[in-house]
Amino acid sequence: MFGRGSEVKEDATRCYRVQEFAGLAGVTVRALHHYDRLGLLRPRRSASGYRLYRQCDLERLEQIVALKFLGIPLKQVRTLLDRDSLDLTAALRVQRRILERKRRLLDRALSAIRRAQERPGAAQLKKIIEVLEMQNESDWAMQYHTEEARAKIQARQPQWTPELQEECSRQWTELIAEVKAALGQDPASPHVQALAARWVKLLEGFTGGDPEVTAGIGRAWADRQNWPPAAREQAGGFYDPAVWSFIQKAIDIRKQSSS
C-alpha cells in the first residue's frame, strides 16, 4: 500500500522523525499529526519533544489507511484497532455489505449506459440519470451527519432490508396522507397527537432514538432547499412545509405534556 514503506523494515528498532516517516510511508505530515490528535497513531517523543516513529507504527498506519480506504470513519477505526479481532471482523462484514450495495448500483448504471450506447435517445438518457441519482441517494444525506453518526448509520445498514424499506415507505405514505387530511385541526387534539406519536415512532425506527442521528436529520431538513431534485421528489409529502410545520407543532405539544 505504501510505495516506500519497505525501507522502514531494514531496522525495526530505528526511530524516524515525522518528516522522514511521512516520506517513507507515503502519507503527509499533516495526516500523521491528525492521527496523533485522534489517538490513532501515537508516536514516542524525544527528549526535545519531537515525534519518533518505528516499524510497529508503520504496521498500524497500514491498518489505519486500509480501513479508512474502505470508508470506515477514523474514530471507529481507533475503536476497532484497540479491541479484539472479532470487532474488526464484524466491522469489515458490515463494510463489505455496504460496498456490495454500491457495486450493484454501479452495475446498474453501467448497464444503463451500455443500453444508451446501443440505442441512443432521450428515454435512455433519462434512465441513466435515474440510476445515477439512486447511486448518489445514499451519499448526499450523510453530509449532514457527524462522523460518529455516519458510523452508527452504516453499522445498521445490513439490517435495513429491501422488505423493511418497502414497509417503512408504506407506513410513511399512509401517515403523511392522514396528516394532510388533519391540517387545520387543533395540534393538541387526541387525533393529531396520535398522529404525532406515530410520526415519532417511525422516525425513531431510522434513528434508533440516537440524538446524534436525530440532529443530523434536523440539519438535513433545515437545508431542504438544497436537496437534490430526486430526493425532494422521493420525500413527497414529508417535504411539504405545511405538513412538517403542522406535525412539528403537534410533536412540541407532545413533548411539553410529557415533561
N, C-alpha and C positions, 0 to 999 in steps of 0.2 A: 504493500500500500504506500510505503514511503520510498521515494526514489533513491535516497542515500542512507536510509536507516541502517543498512547492514554494516556501515562503517563503525557504528557505535559498538557493535558486538565484538570488536577486537579486544576490548578490555572492559569486563563487567564492573570493575571497581573504579574505573576512571570517572571523574566528575567533569561536567561541561557547564559553562556559563550559559545563560539563557539565549544569547545571540547565536552561539555556536550550536547549541542543541536544536534551536529552531531550524537552522540551516541543514543539519544532519537529518532531522525528522521530516522536513518538507512542510512545516507549518510556519505561521507567523509568530513573532514575539508577542504581538497583541493577543493572539489566541491562547498562548501559554499563560499570559497574565490573567486572562479571563478564566481559564480552567483553574488557576490557583485561587482566584477570588471565590469561585463556586465550591472549592474544596474537592474538585475532581482530580486534580493532579498537583499535589503539594510537594515541591522540591525541598531539599535540605537548604540550609542557609550557611554561608561562610561567616567567619568572624566579623567581616565588614558588612554583612547583611545581603550579599549577592545570592541570587538563586543558583543552586547547583543541582544538576540532573545526572542520573546514572542509567545503566542498562534497564533496570527494573522500571524506571519511569517511561522508557520508550515502549516497553511492552504494554503498560497501562494506557499510554497515549494511543497506541494502535487500537485498543479496545474502545476507547472513547470515540475516536474518529469513525470507526466502523459502525458503532451503534448510532452515532449522530447521522451518518450517511443513510441509515435505514429509516430515519425520521423520528427516532425516539428522542424526546426532549432531554436536554442536558441535565436537568435536576432529577429526572427519572433515571438517567444513566448513572448518576452518582449512587442512587439507592441500589440499583441493580449490581453494580460492581462491588459495593460494600456488603452485599448479602451473599447467600449461597447460590449455587448454580441452578437450583430449582426456580428461583425467582427470575433469573436470566432466561431460562428455557421457556417459562410461561410468557415472558415479555416478547421473546422472539416469535413465539407461536402467534401472539396477537398481531405483531407487526407483519408477519407473513400473510395473514388473512387480509390485512388492510392493503398490502401491496398486490395481492392476488385480485382483489376487487378492482384496484386501479388498472391492473393489467387487462381485466375483462372489458373495462370501459375503453381502454386504448385499442383493444382488438376490434371493438365495435366501431370506433372512429376510423380505423384503418380500412375496415370492410366497407364503410360508407364512402370513403374516399375512392376506393377501387371501383365501386359501382358508378360513382360520379365520373370517373375517367372513362369508363366504358360507354356510359350513356349520359353525356353532359346535359344539364338542364337545370332550370330553377328549382324543380322539385328535389333533385338530388342534392343540390347545394343547401337547400333548406334542411334536409335530413342531416347533412354534415354539421350544420350549426346546432341542431338539436342535440346530437350526440356529444359534441364538444362542450355544450352548456351543461350536460349531465356530468361530464368529466370534471368540470370546474365547480359543480354544485356543492360537493362535499368539502371543497377547499376554501371558498371565498368567506364563508361564515366564521372560519377558525381565526381570522384576523382580529375578531372582537374578544377572543378569549385569551387569558393568560397562559403561559407555558404549562402551569400546573393543571389548569382546567382542560387544556388540549390533551394532556396525558390521560386524564380521567375519562374524557370522551372517547379517545382512541381505545382505551382498555375495555370499554363497554361495547365497542362496535361489533365484536363477534356475536354478542347476544342479540343484536338488532337484526333479526332475520327478515327476509322479504315478507313473510307472513305477518310478522309483528308490525312492520311498516304499513302494510295494507290495512291492518286492523286499526292502527292509530289514525291513519288518514281518514278512514270511515268515521271514526268517533269524532275527529275534529270537524269534519264536514257537517255532520249532524248537529254538533254543538253550536257551531258558528251560525247555522241556519236558525236555530232556536234563539240564539242571542239577537240576531237581526229581527226576528219576529217580536222580541221583547223590548226593542228600542222604544223609548218614551215612557216605559213603566218606571215605577219607583225602584232605584237600585237596592233599596233596603228591604223590598218586599220578599216574602218567603220564596216565591218562584225565581226571582232573579238571583237571590242568594244561593239557591240550589244550583243554578247555572254557574255561578262563580266558583262554588265548591268543585264542580266537575271540571271547570277550566284549570283550577289549581292542581287537581289530581292528574290531569293529562299532562300538564307542564312538568310536574314532578316525575312523571314517567320517563321523561327525557333527561332531566337534570339530576334525578336521583335525590332531589332535595339538597343538592350541594350548593352552597351560597356562591362559590366562585363561578360555577357553570351558569347559575341563575343570573349573576351580574353580567356575564358575557352576553347572554340573551338580551338583557336590558340595553346594553350598549349597541347591540345589533339593531334593535328596534328604534333606538334614538337616531340611528343613521339610515333609516329605511329609505330615504330619498335617493341614496346612492347604491341601493341593492341592484344586482344585475336584473335585466328585464325578465329572464326566466324565473328568477327567484320570486319576484313580485307576482308573476302570473301564478306560480305554484302556491304561493301563500294564500291567494284568493281572498276570502273574507277576513282572514287573520290580518291581512294587510290593510283592511278597511279602517280608516281612522275613527269613524263613528263607532264601529264595533269595539275597537280597542279602548277608546275613551270611556265608553259605557261600562264595559266589563271591569276596567281598572277602578272605576268609582265603586262598583259593587265589591271588588276584592278589598279595597281600602276599608270599606264599611265592615266587611267580614273580619279583617284584622283587628279593627278597633273594638269590635264586640267581643272578640276572644281574648283581648289583652286585659 
